């Protein structure tokens, strides 16, 4: 049995290793990697047009308005008026927290169709290089995939590397909602993969949705694949800091506060996504009942209690995951803090048996996916705890220690 605790000598060694890694990253990626990602121009243009628009001779509300007020605004309109706004301002409506979910789906479908036409034209633009034509082709095929019948796109922004979120299940009628937050190298083109599908947000969310239906067949569930933030590209300086996580946390909490209904929400955060969830935790709405992290490099705190949330905090890591070799410390603005699966951190540590490395936690048939699904539907008596953890099910209503591996 492997202990998650480390000796003082090992901690010192890891600190020295961390500094060495930092210098290598700075030498190879350069300080320019810390630059701020430029504003999403397409979405901004749609929002600017919205701000100058009107309905019934009255100005449209501020798109940054409280989601509850925006919900009341859309409820005051006729179906035809709502549809007209979606066609006039598709990116604005499709990304507007407070707009009806079905209207966001429709608006993003319109935005995707327009983006597809743009990329199809770029594929034959003589001013572009061969690489530019190839990029246009990849984007056009991604848009075509997102436009397939039955897909429910909750957020979409084609600018730069792109952002997107998709819903599996009926979000408005769900009794339990799970939000999958992925890590590095997540963008529009990597949102879905043919090879190793369960390492990409779509595959993660689809697998979790299927596992939740199996874990709670009588529970109406919905799962959101949330890649609506600018994730770090690779394991460079951005991945070693919380800058992208801080930017993403604002966007994530805006979505969480605008989710329809009152269903409990479980956050399922993978790799760098767990850094984002850690930064966002203290501002999450109280309906967030659980935060489960897998393959975490840290959550920017030394203990789970420091997250500032009443949500239950769960953690898991497979024995073959390379992230265990990441220095779990924070030096100035580098590093992400304590190891979430260490006994000192205080999370409820779940079994991740058979996850097979850093990207295998959502592979069907694994303990990791079964445990995440059980947390997602609130079937806490079905979780399997890691042997090293003595508090996994402590204080959980209707459970016993039998759930421990």
Secondary structure, DSSP 8 states (H G I E B T S, - for coil): ---S---HHHHHHHHHHHHHHHHHHHHHH-GGGGS-----HHHHHHHHHHHT-EETTEE---TTS-HHHHHHHHHTS-HHHHHHHHHHSHHHHHT-TTS-HHHHHHHHHHHHHHHHHHHHHHTT-TTS-HHHHHHHHHHHHHHHHHTSTT-EEEEEE-STT-EEEEEEE-TTT-SEEEEEE--TT-STTTSS-STTGGGSHHHHHHHHHHHHHHHTTTS-EEEEEEE-S----SSSHHHHSSHHHHHHHHHHHHHHHH-SS--EEEEEEETHHHHHHHHHGGGS-TTEEEEEEES-S--SBSSGGGG--SSEEEEE--TT-GGGGS----BTTBS-BS-TTSTTT--EEB--TT--STT-TT-TT-HHHHHHHHHHHT-GGG--B-TT-S-TTTT-TT--GGGB-
